[in-house]
Amino acid sequence: MFVRDPCGIICIIVTYVAVFYADYVVVRWIVLHTMQDSLWGPFHVVAFNTVVLLLMMAHLKAVCSDPGIVPLPQNRMDFSDIHASGGNDDHEGDEKDDWTVCTRCETYRPPRAHHCRICKRCIRRMDHHCPWINNCVGERNQKYFIQFLVYVGALAIYAIILVIVSWIYDCPQCNNDIAIKQNRILHCVILVLESALFGMFVIAILVDQFQAILGDETAVERVQVSAPTFVNNKKNVIVEFSSPNIAKPFHLGHLRSTIIGNYIANINNFMENNVKRINYLGDWGTQYGLVQLGVDMADISEDEMKKNPIKALYKAYITANKLAETNSSILDRAREIFNDLETGVEVTCEQWKMFKQYTIEELKRTYGRIGITFDEYHWESMYNAKNMEKIVTLMEKMQLLITDEQNRKVVNLDNDKIVPLIKSDGSTLYIARDIAAAIDRFEKNNFDCMYYVVDNTQAEHFSNLLEILRRMKMPWVERLKHVKFGRLHGMRTRKGNIMFLEDILNTTRDIMKQKQLDSHTTKVHLDSLDNSSDILGISAMIINDLKKRRQRDYTFDLNAAFDLKGDTGVKLQYTHCRLVSLKRNCGAALPSECEPSLLREEVVDDLIVLIAKFEEVVLKSYIEMEPCILTGYLFHLSHAINKAFKTLRIKNESPDVAGQRLLLFHVARNVLAQGMKLLGLMPLEEM
């Protein structure tokens, strides 16, 4: 398999040049000058070129052979809900139980297969991608790669020996012609250096390859096991997520940004980064003008506003938008109100502050309910026209900001893309405020990375933002990352066609409470103080979202979220509660040390292997920023735990065996709980 990788192509050329140069020096400057009158001369020419030929054949096989590519499916496979069908805890006979999903290739891959970012395919037992063969070293071509290394090492040693031997022989031409002598010395020195460097290099790789074979562990697997210990160069990380607008209820459409952002913050904390969670609230722009107009148009009374302020403000927003569809003057008036806000008109500012207060109180209640916290709340109004004067001046000095024919201040990114920053009336646009916010946050936090957790539809906005910051010569611009995610279909705030999160959470809580009441295994007392039903409903919502690939759109389905036959948040909570109950009621003592000789069942090995993969999975989930990787792992772990329950009895066993089995379940519970917390779930002890 030939890969069009510039680095690999250059390395192949360098390899051939080095080999042919060594052959040239040996024949032209060593054999012909010192051994031409001896039978050793033709012998060394034949022997050396035989090794060269074997080397070239092994190299070509390593370059051109299939390293073990996992074939792509004939039809595009849908992994938007890759674990939804796994309702049965018993997976005996399932040949693909240990297979995983590659989110790049979008196909299943067997155990120990890994994705190569250069080859852009999954490779069976991939050891590493080697630029010297411009190919991966994998299951099917590793033998050719090792042959190539052996022949390179042999050729290097042979060349050094010939150089040493040649100086023993007399060279008549060198004695008669000083130029020949100097050229011979120069070529021999270069050959020795080349042979020494290549020889040491291939010996080191050969040792590594044989260690990998004897230890049955590829280079990729060694890196994955050890990675958490050396990846953790602590970084300053900012995660901006959730970020709803004022005067709008927190609806299901906001949930994706909130729970994905929370996961990103949690997993960065796990990697021991210094994380700051920012909620950047939209309290600025023409939308505010629409809300204020709608309050008057919908004839919303003061009593109605006090009784349920958020729904009253949302009603005002919908009213104004519907009227604006047939009356363009309403939008003009909304822009005027926003301009009054930017210029500091007192009455407008007072009402705006009231709307902000109503919104923040409502949001904090909602975030508290789903277990989300923020380190800082930021507002778009922090970067209004007055606070942006320095940035505008800087951009004008750099000749980035120009005034167009509509009297707007714009940035010309190319001939076809004009990005407005300041409107003709002097008020700022969203991208201008984002520029100011990014600069301000770097000055205050000196971040190593800042994640914007915003849906796919904003990709062009963030592309423009980064390009403008590049042109402003901000050296930290590449530290900004847009974490894109798919949208929930049917969520259109302006149309009023929306499912409010609070109502949905109340519904899920009631569903779970009824299921608990109907179940004879319910442990908790379902009184007014119990919040297990609420936590179960929230767990179902979170996992229903996070088990899907981040960038996939999907339509919310309440039934799918609570499908107890499939892989759901409720299933994870059930497994965790079962482990807690086991420890409390089994009567065995938890030992301080593990005795592997007492745990010989096959299910033990399966469970231990899964537990050992936890950090590897977390690292992979962190690198790809894909919560579905961790979610899928927890489903597999849950299946393995429930399978072990059926085999590994604790009661009526000897104290030593019972203790060792309890220790295994105790460790499994800790891993499950840690994974659930990373995803934003609160592990229950009873349900």
Buried (B, 14 or more C-beta within 10 A) or exposed (E): BEBEBEEBBEBBEEBEEBBEBBBEBBBEBBBBBBBEEEEBBEEBBEEBEEBBEBBBBBBBBBBBBBBBBBEBEEEEEEBBBBBBEBBEBEBEEEEEBBBBBBBEBBBBBBEBBBBBEBBEBBBBBBBBBBBBBBBBBBBBBBEBBBBBBBBBBBBBBBBBEBBEBBEEBEBEEBEEEEEBBEBBEEBBEEBBEBBBEBBEBBBEBBEBBEEBEEEEBBBBBBBBBEBBEEEEEEBBBBBBBBBBBBBBBBBBBBBBBBBBBBBBBBBBBBBEBBBBBBBBBBBBBBBBBBBBBBBEBBEBEEEBBEEEBBBBBBBBBBBBBBBBEEEEEBBEBBBBBBBBBBBEEEEBBEBBEEBBEBBBEBBBEBBEBBBBEBEEEBBBBBBBBEBBEEBBEEBEEEEBBEEEEEEBBBBBBEEEEEBBBBBEBEBBBBBBBBBBBBBBBBEEBEBBBBBBBBBBEBEEBBEBBBBBBEBBEBEBBEBBBBBBBBBBEEBEBBEEEBBBBBEBBEEBBEBBBEBBEEEEEBBBEBEEEBBBBBBBBBBBBBBBBBBBBBBBEBEBEBEBBBBEEBBBBBBBBBBBBBBBBBBEEBEBEEBEEBEEEBBEEEBBEBBBEBBEBBBBBBBBBBEBBBBBBBBBBBBBBBBBBBBBBEEBEBEEBEEEBBBBBBBBBBBBBEBBBBBBBBBBBBBBBEB
